[in-house]
Amino acid sequence: MRLFALDATREFGERMAAALGVDLDAHEERVFEDGEHKARPLVSVRDRDCYVVQSLHAGPDDPASEKLVRLLFFAATLRDHGARRVTAVIPYMAYARKDRRTKPRDPVTSRYAAQLIEAAGIDAVVTLETHNVAAWDNAFRIPAVHLVPHDLFAEPARAFAGDAPLAVVSPDPGGVKRAQLLREHLEAKLGREIGSAWLEKRRSAGVVSGSQLAGDVAGAAAILIDDIVSTGGTMVRAAETLKEAGATRVAAFAAHGLFIDGARPLFESPHIERVAVTDTVPLFRLDAAAAERVETIPAAPLFADAVRRLHAGGSISELLAR
């Protein structure tokens, strides 16, 4: 096995390597005066299975498109130099949210990104919690492993709820299946019944509306679950509705914390006691006070487990169910 982490995601790659009990393999990245760049492995990759770690979130230095191009170029370089197999390990997958046409002449960017990845000679992709699993599966013609954070969230959810009743809530109709799967996992893991609910949400031209709640959260500690926290506006709206419906406490859980400009209300809301995300996106956009309010859950061991199983030719199904 060869395990590379491109510079923009080196820290995450180092945590993966530690979980695997290996060292990252050496590579070189250079940027030229006009902004062009190159990357090459500094070890032989001939007839090796190669894994390249690159999270595709924007910032702090490069946009998502630049990180995607660097991943594609490096993967193609590995194939040019005889790699037997190249797997892209993408903790956060950019362009996954635009997975269908909602306006005339809309793009389907998730599919275009998949086509670029395949064209670079990448044999398989591993990511965590994309926006729409069905769209993710259908975008690729190569194996595309979609990991879920259910096991990562189990202990934080138990600690948050304590002995109180617990409910898992989707902040919008599109996330109902995600919330259902997390609820089922927590019931099996924690050994007790867990409630469920979801909220209405409509978005048009950037304006969000809708506040109806389906489900009963009265007297429960409620966990809002989503794939991404961007500004956190959806979470704040949902938390206000849950508290009005009788929830005793509310926490916001998401796989990826982008925390772009405008996220301050999430940390100032009196209705949200805890914000929990994985470490697929560093908290570089948050000041120290806001970052202290975020519980960051390591996802690198989960990715390391997936890579270990893939490299050994083992079953990935058990891991996907966790």
HUGI-V942262 format. One line per field, one symbol per residue. ss: DSSP state (@ for helix, = for strand, . for the rest). burial: b if it has 9 or more other ideal C-beta (glycine too) atoms within 8 Angstrom, else e. Layout:
ss = ???
burial = ???
//
This chain:
ss = .====.@@@@@@@@@@@@@@......=====.....=====.......=====..........@@@@@@@@@@@@@@@@@....======..................@@@@@@@@@@@....=====....@@@@@@@...=====..@@@@@@@@@@@@....=====..@@@@@@@@@@@@@@@@@@....=====..===..===...===.....=========...@@@@@@@@@@@@....=========......@@@@@.....=====.........@@@@@.====..@@@@@@@@@@@@@....@@@@..
burial = bbbbbbebbbebbbbbbebbeeebbebebeeeeeeebebebeeebeebbbbbbbbbbeeeebebeebbebbbbbbbbbbebebeebbbbbbbbbbbebbeeeeeebebbbbbbbebbbebebebbbbbbbbbeebbbebbebebbbbbbbbbbbebbbebbeebebbbbbbbeebbebbbbbbebbbeebeeebbbbbbbbeeeeeebeeeebebebeebbbbbbbbbbbbbbbbbbbbbbbbebbbebbbbbbbbbbbeeebebbbebebbebbbbbbbbebebbeeebbeebebbbbbbbbbbbbbbbbeeeebeebbee
//
